[in-house]
Amino acid sequence: MFMTSFRMLFFLKKSAPKVLPGHFLRNRKEFPVKLAATIPGYYNTASVIIDDHYAHIRNYPLDIGFYSTVKNNREFHHITHDFVINIQEYRNNKMRGLIFGEKQTIRIELQDPEVSDYHCDYVELKYILRGTLDLSINGKIETFRENQLMLINPLTYHHECLDGSDCVVVNVNISASVFKRVLMEHLAQSPLQKYLTASLMKRSEEESYIAFIPTNDSSREIIEDYINRILSEAQNPQPGQQFFYEGYVLRLMNHLSDEYRVIKGKKQQQEYNQFLLESIVTYMRDHLTDLKIEDMEREFHYHANFFNRFLRSNFGVTFSEYLIQLRMDRAKELLKDTRMNIDEIIYLVGYSNKGFFYKKFLETTGMTPAKFRKSSKPPVQTEAGAG
């Protein structure tokens, strides 16, 4: 982005395609150039160089994909396109960036010694390609390092710190409505992905960012490939550009949720744990008939041992023990509220061994299923009792 800090937004308007469509359909292995090696080439494409202060630059007759207003004495930035991309380089308390304009490529050399806080109406996806970036987020300095990726919520009050940052950053800025639509309609909705969507769309100014760390080199290379493709599309737009962007962002988010470790603030960690717990319990209740631990691993993308640790920390029992509790609770509900025979109930709650069910039911309730059903019926009132 290029806002108050002149976080430059690439104005991405479709122009005559310069790359064959097959370029963006190539297998990932056919994209061997490391992303860091391509950045100087992008800067060398600039046809216009502006060396000035932000207060002057913002008044230039350039469409850079955003405009600014003031709300409650705070700078507020509005995105004017669904996707706006930029590169920023921070070094020696200076920032330079690149804009792919409608008709020309513009390089900005910002002369301001510091930048102001702002908030905006779009989701910011920031990838730290090299070095470290200091961000002031809601008044607190947070440091992000090479290969980390951040998603910053709309309305988060923040700015980049020129003093202390030494890095190259690629920004993919996405209108909140498009980001929500892409994630809600198309993303494989694991609990983490649902949480990401809900968290990023929630209009909160408190701890409203999520950061990711790659778990291995392969994960980093895949993310860099998607970023590389987005930059290539920005420099060489083709018909259907937005569909490519949406596809890359969707794949990137799917990969993040599976292969990157999430860094969350304390409040976010608590929110996510509660969200995950509710999701696990709901899934288990909805699949009592044939639930297996392998199903949980596929659904939630966690190892089997995680569920034992997580449920023990919340309920004091293992996965198997909690599953028995849920099955017994469901069996009691069916015995009390329906006229189903006991064999049907045993099957519906996930047991094929009648003897094992009776044993667990007796341990749980202190009585047989038939006796429990009888004891659960309200007593029949006589006329004398009713009076």
N, C-alpha and C positions, 0 to 999 in steps of 0.2 A: 504494500500500500504506500501511498504517498500523500499524506494528509497534512495536519498541522506540522508534523515533523517533515512534511513533504515526503511521506512514504508513497512513492510514485506508483500510481495505478496505471497499468497498461490499458490503453483504450483499444479494445479488441473488436474492430469492425471487419466484417468479411470483405475481402478484396479478391482479386484474381488469384486463383491457386497457383502456388509456385512449386508445390511438391506433388508427385503422383499420389493418388489415394492409397495405393498399396503401401506407401511409406509408413502409415500409421497402423497397418494391419500386420506388420512384420512380427515374427516371434521375438520374444524378449532377448534371446541369445544373439539376435542379429543387430543389437543395439550396444556394441561393445565399448563405445567411448565413455569414459567416466564423466559424470556431470560436471565436476569441478574444472575439468579441462576445457569444457565448452564455454564457460562464462566469459573469458576475455574476448572470445569471438563475438559474443553478443554485443559487448561494449564497442567493439570495432565497427559495428554496422551503423553506429549513430551518424545521421546526416546533419543533425543540429545539436550544438552543445550550449547549454545555458549555465552560466556561472553567476549565481545571484542569491539573495535572501528570499526566504519563503514568502514574506509579506509582498514582495514584488512578483515572485513567480506565480503566485496564485491568481494574479490579475492578467497574466499573459493570455492571449486569445488561443488557447490550446484546449482541446477536448481530451482530458486524460482519464475520463471514466468516473469522475466523482465531482461533487460540489459540497461546499461547507456552509453550515449555518451556525448560529449561536443559540443554545437552549440552556436556560438557567445559568447564564454566564459561563457556559462550557462549550467548547468547540464540538460540533456534531457533524459527522461526515456521512454523506448519502451516496450509495453506489448507484450508478446510472446504467449499468449493464449487468446481466446475470453473472458473468464471470469477468474479473479484472485481475490481471497478472502482473507482477513486477519482480525485478531483482534489486537488491540493496547491498551495498558494501560499506562497512563501517571500519574506519581506520584513522588513527591519530586525531580523535575527536571530530572527525568529519564524516559526512555521509554522501555517497553518490549513488545514483540509481538510473535505471533505464526505462524509458517508456516506448512501447511500440505504438506509435500514433496512427491516425487514420491514413495519413499519406507519407509519414516519415518517422524515422526512429530518433528519439530525443534522449540525450544524456543530460542529466542534471547534476551539477556540482553545487551542493548546498553549502552556503557560507555561514549559516547560523551556528553559534557555539553550543546551543542547546535547543531542545524542542519542547513543545507544550503538550499537556495532557489532552486527550480527546476521547470521544466514544463514537459509535457508528451504528448503522442499521444492517450490518452484514456479518457473516462468519469469516474470520481470518484463519487461514491455514498457513502456518509459517514453518518452513523447513530450514534448519541451520546446516548449510552445506559445509561451512568451514568456520572454525574458531568458536568464540563465545559471544552471546548477546545478552545484555542486561536490559530488562524491561521493568518499568515502574507500573505495577498493576494495583489499582486502588490504593496507591500511596506506598506500596511495599515493593522493594527491589527484588526481582527474581532473576536468577542467572540460568540461561539455557545453553547447552553445549552442542558441539558438532554431532550431527546425525540425529539429533532430537527433532521431533515434530510437535507443533502445538496447534490446538484448535481454541480460538478465543471467541467467547460468546458475544453476540451483539450487546451493545450498551455497556460493555466493560470499560471503565475509565483507565486509560493507560497511555504510555508513550515509550519510545525507545530512548535509552540513555547513551548519548554519544560518548561521554566520559566513561571508559571501562569496557566498551564494546569493541571487539576486533573480530569481524566475521563477514561472511557472505551469506545472505538470506534470500530464499525464494519465497514469494508470497502468492498464494492463490486465494483471492477474495471472492466470496460467493454470496449472492443475495440470500437473505434468510429464507425466503419462500422457496427458492430453488433447492437450497440445501435440505430443507425439511422434506420437500417432495421427493427428492432423490433417495434420501434415507428411509422415509416412511413407506414409500411405494415399492422400492426395489431392493433395499439392503436385506440380506439374510438376517432376520431379527433375533439374534442371540440376545441374552440379557444385557451383555456389555454394550452391544450396538443400540439396543433400546435405551439404555441409560445415557449413552452419548447423545442420542437424538434429543431426549428429554432435557438433559443438562444444558446442551448448547442452545436449545430454543427457549429455555427458561429465562425470563428477563430479570436477571439478578446481577447485582454489581459486586457480589461477594464471592471470592475464590472462583470466578467464572472463567476458568480456562482448564484445559486438560492437556497434559504433555505426555509424549510417548518416547520410550527408549527402545531401540532395536535389540532383539534377543540374540542375534547373530549376524554375521556378515551377509548371509544370503538375504535376510530380511531387509537390511539396509540397501542392498543392491536393487531389490525389487521396488522399493519406495523411490529410489533415485531414478529408476527407469520410468516410472509414472510421471515424476516431476519433469524429467527430460522430455518426455513426449508432450507434456502440456506446454513447455517452453517452445518446443519446435512448432507446435500448432499455433502458438501466439505469434511467432515470427513469420510463419508461412501459412496463413489461414486458408481454409478450404471450405466449400459448401458443406453444411452440416456441422460446422465447428462446435456448436453448443452440445450436440449429441456426443461428440468425442470427449469434450470436457466432462460431461456428466458420467460417461462411461469410465473415464480415468479416475474421477473422484470416487465413484462407487467401488471400483476395484481397490483403490487405495484404502478406503475405509474398511472394506472387508478384510484386507490384509492387516491393517493396524489392529483390528479387534482380535485377530487370531495370533499374530506373530510379534507384536510389540508389547512391551510392558508399560502399563499405565502409571503415570505419576499424578497423584491427586492430593489436594490439600486435605487437612483433617476432616473438615466438614464434608467435603465431597466423598472421602473414603467412607464415612459413616452413612451417607446417603446411598452410595453404591452398595455397601454391605446389606443395607435394609432392602434395597431394590432386588438384589440377588437372592436374598433369603426368601422374599415373597415369591419370586419367580420359581425358585426351586420347589417350595412347598406347593405352589399351584400346579406345577408340572407333575409332581409326584401324585397329587390327589387326582389329577385328570387321567393318569395312566396306571392306576392300581392293578388293573386286570393282568397286564403283561409287562410291568416295568422291570427293566434290568439296569444294572450300573452302566453297561455299555451305552444304553440309550441316553443316560445322563451325560456321559462324556461327549457324545456326538452333539447333543443339544446345547451344552453350556461351554464346550471347549476347555474343560478342565480334566485333570487326571483323576482317577477313581479315589486316590488317597485324599484329594482336596475335599471331597464331599464328607468324608469321615471327620476331618479336622474342622471343617466349617460348621457342620451340624452339631458336633460335640461342643464347640465354642458357644453356640447359641442355645442348644437344648440339652446338652449334657449326655447325648446319645450318639451312636454311630449311625451311618446310613441305614444299615440293615435293621437296627433297633427302631429307628424312626419310621421306617417303612412298615414295620409290624404295627406300630402305634396307629398310623394312618389307616391301615387295613382294618384294625379292630374298631376304630372309631366309625369307619364307614359301615362295617357289619352291624354295629349297634344301631346306627341310623336306619338301615334297611329293615332290621328286625322290629324296630319300634314303629316305623312309619309306613311299611308296606306289608302286603300279605304274601310276598315271595317265599317259596319254600327254602329251607336252609341250604340245600345243595346248590340252588341257583345263587344264593348270596355268597357261598364259599367260592364259587367260580368268579363272580363279578369282582370280588376283592382280591383276586389273584392267587388263589390256592387250588392245587389239584389233589393235595393230600388232606383228606377229611380229618384224619387223626391229628395231624399237626395243627390244623385250624382249631379243633376242639381244645387241644392242649393250650394253645396261646390264648384262646378266648377265656378259658377257665382261669388262667394265670392273671389275665387283665381284669376280669369282672368278678371272679369268685363264684361264678355260676355257669351252667351250660347255656347254649344259645336259646333252647326252648324255655328254660326257666327265666332267662333274661326277658324274652318277649312277653311272657306271661306277667312278669313283675312290672313291665313298662306300661301295661294297659291300665287306664284309669278305672278305679273301682266303680261298679255299677251301683248307683244310688237307688235306694228303696224310697217309697213314698214317705215313710216315717223319717228316713234320713234326710230327704229333701226338705221336709218341713222344719 
